[in-house]
Amino acid sequence: MTELAAIDFFTVHTAAFRTIYVFIVLSLDRRRIVHFNVTRNPTAEWTRLQLIQAFPFDTAPRTLIRDRDGIYGQQVVDTLNSMGIKPVIIARRSPWQNGYCERVIGTIRRECLDHVIVLSERHLRRVLTEYLAYYHESRTHLGLGKGAPEARVVQAPDIGPVASEPVLGGLHHRYYRDAA
């Protein structure tokens, strides 16, 4: 695991105008989302369980950046302490201090959620799972030297012509060389 991670919540509204909360845990070394989950009723206990699931065994980072959201109650603080994680709490009304997390939330919104009508928690979880597979394996990041969070093998031009595979019903495409 990385030495530094960040967490944050964001909201998504469904077709029935219900609010769903999305919790993400971002590893800052490769901008990899190591864990996410959705709920309509986030609590400190639920958040505590998400942190435990995000960092099983000895994979916890040394430092975790978070905001001052009231959802991070004493249970979350105690869990971070028991896992040996030092929390860095950003200043009030200063989202730029958790810039990587804010950036990935903006990316998820612009590239995925702004183009999808979410029906339910289950639907949102499925959409995000498919998008995050694309985000980790195929989407390039300038900050990673045009690489993806999960390293890929560069395919030589002599393998074959370029082909594409639709992701999220054609919202995005994964490009690869089709072996002849």
Secondary structure as UniProt FT lines:
FT   STRAND          4..13
FT   TURN            15..16
FT   STRAND          19..27
FT   TURN            28..31
FT   STRAND          32..39
FT   HELIX           44..54
FT   TURN            57..58
FT   STRAND          63..66
FT   TURN            70..71
FT   HELIX           74..82
FT   TURN            83..84
FT   STRAND          86..89
FT   TURN            92..93
FT   HELIX           95..98
FT   HELIX           99..111
FT   HELIX           113..115
FT   HELIX           121..137
FT   HELIX           142..144
FT   TURN            145..146
FT   HELIX           157..159
FT   STRAND          162..167
FT   HELIX           168..170
FT   STRAND          172..177
//
